[in-house]
Amino acid sequence: GQGSVDFICEARKDGKFKDINEFARRVDIRKVGKRALECLIRVGGLDSFGERRSLLEGMEIVASISESHFRAKDSGQLSFFGNVEGLEEDIRLPGISSLDPREKLEWERELLGMYLSDHPLSAYQDVLKRSITHYTGQLMETEHQSPVAVGGMITSIRTTLTRKGQEMAFAVLEDIQGSTELVIFTRTCAN
């Protein structure tokens, strides 16, 4: 949400965060919210601090230290150097293997509505280029009823029955330039 973004931007006015410890002490997670922090981690907003899965596992610790720091700040218990009197905790993220690239892309798509770090079809571009005549972004410029070959991944499909009781489908095909809706008629469904 915009409020969470504003809190983080306000905390960044003094410069970039050098690590997760500084982030926890400059950003009041109570105001940002744990859900917003989780989303920020999942879309790669904190990748410079560590692996996404490790950051998610350590999120409770980050939130706890941030909350303690800002509670102490609110009550005037910070030292001259900005530390909580008698308490100095460092966040140590758990050593967890990195995410599967596909899972990372799915998180970005789910939360942002688009792929940010890569596209799932990038690895297949050489094969697709040899087989297709158009990308979905070029279809509107194509003359009506001219033959085209597009390639991509089906992101959704819904089947239905015609009045005659035969199966047909509606699908969405996505490539690196966008997506297009498909109507798959009975004779194609049967193949």
C-alpha positions as CSV (number, residue, x, y, z in Angstrom):
1,G,0.0,0.0,0.0
2,Q,0.9,3.6,-0.5
3,G,1.2,4.3,3.3
4,S,3.8,1.5,3.7
5,V,5.8,2.8,0.7
6,D,5.7,6.4,2.2
7,F,7.1,5.2,5.5
8,I,10.0,3.3,3.8
9,C,10.7,6.3,1.5
10,E,10.7,8.6,4.5
11,A,13.2,6.4,6.3
12,R,15.4,6.3,3.2
13,K,15.8,10.0,3.1
14,D,19.1,9.6,5.0
15,G,20.4,7.3,2.3
16,K,20.2,3.7,1.3
17,F,20.0,1.0,3.9
18,K,23.3,-0.8,4.2
19,D,21.9,-4.0,5.6
20,I,18.8,-5.6,7.2
21,N,19.9,-4.4,10.6
22,E,19.9,-0.8,9.5
23,F,16.5,-1.3,7.7
24,A,15.0,-2.7,11.0
25,R,16.2,0.3,13.0
26,R,15.2,3.0,10.4
27,V,11.9,1.6,9.3
28,D,9.1,1.2,11.8
29,I,7.7,-2.2,10.9
30,R,4.7,-1.5,13.1
31,K,3.7,1.3,10.7
32,V,4.7,-0.6,7.5
33,G,3.0,-3.8,8.5
34,K,4.2,-7.4,8.4
35,R,2.1,-8.2,5.3
36,A,3.6,-5.3,3.4
37,L,7.1,-6.4,4.5
38,E,6.4,-9.9,3.3
39,C,5.2,-8.7,-0.1
40,L,8.2,-6.4,-0.4
41,I,10.5,-9.4,0.3
42,R,8.6,-11.7,-2.1
43,V,8.9,-9.3,-5.1
44,G,12.6,-8.7,-4.5
45,G,12.5,-5.3,-2.8
46,L,15.0,-6.4,-0.2
47,D,17.2,-8.7,-2.4
48,S,20.3,-6.6,-1.5
49,F,20.0,-7.9,2.1
50,G,19.9,-11.6,1.4
51,E,18.0,-14.4,-0.3
52,R,14.2,-14.0,-0.4
53,R,13.5,-17.3,1.4
54,S,16.0,-16.5,4.1
55,L,14.5,-13.0,4.6
56,L,11.0,-14.5,4.8
57,E,12.2,-16.9,7.5
58,G,13.8,-14.1,9.4
59,M,10.9,-11.7,9.0
60,E,9.6,-12.2,12.6
61,I,13.0,-11.3,14.0
62,V,13.3,-8.2,11.8
63,A,9.8,-7.1,12.9
64,S,10.6,-7.8,16.6
65,I,13.8,-5.9,16.6
66,S,12.2,-3.0,14.7
67,E,9.3,-2.9,17.1
68,S,11.7,-3.0,20.2
69,H,13.8,-0.2,18.7
70,F,10.9,2.1,18.0
71,R,9.1,1.4,21.3
72,A,12.3,2.4,23.0
73,K,12.7,5.4,20.8
74,D,9.1,6.4,21.6
75,S,9.7,6.1,25.3
76,G,13.1,8.0,25.2
77,Q,15.3,4.9,26.0
78,L,17.7,5.4,23.1
79,S,21.3,6.1,23.8
80,F,23.3,9.0,22.2
81,F,24.2,6.7,19.3
82,G,20.6,5.6,18.5
83,N,20.9,2.2,20.2
84,V,18.5,0.9,22.8
85,E,20.1,1.2,26.2
86,G,21.4,-2.1,27.4
87,L,20.2,-3.9,24.2
88,E,22.1,-4.5,21.0
89,E,20.8,-7.2,18.8
90,D,22.0,-8.0,15.3
91,I,19.7,-9.8,12.9
92,R,21.3,-13.0,11.6
93,L,19.3,-14.5,8.7
94,P,19.0,-18.2,8.5
95,G,21.1,-20.0,5.9
96,I,18.5,-21.2,3.5
97,S,18.9,-22.3,-0.1
98,S,17.8,-19.8,-2.7
99,L,14.4,-19.9,-4.3
100,D,13.6,-21.9,-7.4
101,P,13.6,-19.3,-10.2
102,R,10.1,-20.3,-11.3
103,E,8.8,-19.7,-7.7
104,K,10.4,-16.3,-7.7
105,L,8.7,-15.3,-10.9
106,E,5.3,-16.6,-9.7
107,W,5.6,-14.4,-6.6
108,E,6.4,-11.3,-8.7
109,R,3.5,-12.1,-11.0
110,E,1.1,-12.7,-8.1
111,L,2.0,-9.5,-6.3
112,L,2.9,-7.1,-9.0
113,G,0.8,-8.4,-11.9
114,M,3.9,-8.8,-14.0
115,Y,7.3,-10.5,-14.1
116,L,10.1,-8.2,-12.9
117,S,13.4,-10.1,-12.7
118,D,12.8,-12.3,-15.8
119,H,10.1,-14.0,-17.9
120,P,9.4,-17.7,-17.7
121,L,9.7,-17.9,-21.5
122,S,13.1,-16.3,-21.8
123,A,14.8,-19.7,-21.8
124,Y,12.7,-20.7,-24.8
125,Q,13.1,-17.6,-27.0
126,D,15.4,-19.3,-29.5
127,V,13.0,-22.1,-30.1
128,L,10.0,-19.8,-30.2
129,K,11.6,-17.4,-32.7
130,R,12.1,-20.3,-35.2
131,S,8.4,-21.3,-35.0
132,I,6.4,-18.1,-34.6
133,T,5.5,-15.3,-37.1
134,H,4.2,-12.8,-34.6
135,Y,4.3,-11.9,-30.9
136,T,1.0,-11.1,-29.2
137,G,2.0,-7.4,-29.1
138,Q,2.0,-7.4,-33.0
139,L,-1.4,-9.0,-33.5
140,M,-3.4,-5.7,-33.5
141,E,-1.2,-4.5,-36.5
142,T,-1.8,-7.7,-38.5
143,E,-4.4,-7.6,-41.3
144,H,-7.7,-9.3,-40.4
145,Q,-7.9,-13.0,-41.1
146,S,-4.2,-13.3,-42.1
147,P,-2.5,-16.5,-40.9
148,V,-0.3,-16.1,-37.9
149,A,1.7,-18.4,-35.6
150,V,2.2,-17.3,-32.0
151,G,3.8,-19.2,-29.2
152,G,3.8,-18.9,-25.5
153,M,2.3,-20.3,-22.4
154,I,-1.3,-20.9,-21.5
155,T,-2.0,-18.9,-18.3
156,S,-5.7,-19.8,-18.0
157,I,-8.2,-22.1,-19.7
158,R,-11.9,-22.6,-19.3
159,T,-13.8,-25.3,-21.1
160,T,-17.5,-25.3,-21.9
161,L,-20.0,-27.3,-24.0
162,T,-21.7,-26.0,-27.1
163,R,-25.4,-26.2,-27.7
164,K,-24.7,-29.5,-29.5
165,G,-23.0,-30.8,-26.4
166,Q,-19.5,-30.6,-27.9
167,E,-16.5,-29.3,-26.0
168,M,-14.9,-26.0,-26.7
169,A,-12.5,-23.8,-24.7
170,F,-11.5,-20.2,-24.0
171,A,-7.8,-19.6,-23.0
172,V,-5.3,-16.9,-22.5
173,L,-1.9,-17.3,-24.3
174,E,1.0,-15.2,-22.9
175,D,4.3,-14.4,-24.5
176,I,7.1,-12.0,-23.6
177,Q,5.2,-9.0,-25.2
178,G,1.7,-9.6,-23.6
179,S,-1.2,-11.9,-23.9
180,T,-4.2,-12.7,-26.1
181,E,-7.4,-14.5,-25.6
182,L,-8.0,-17.6,-27.6
183,V,-11.3,-19.3,-28.6
184,I,-10.6,-23.0,-29.3
185,F,-13.4,-24.5,-31.3
186,T,-14.8,-28.0,-31.1
187,R,-12.7,-29.5,-33.9
188,T,-9.5,-28.2,-32.4
189,C,-10.4,-29.5,-28.9
190,A,-11.0,-33.0,-30.3
191,N,-7.4,-33.0,-31.6
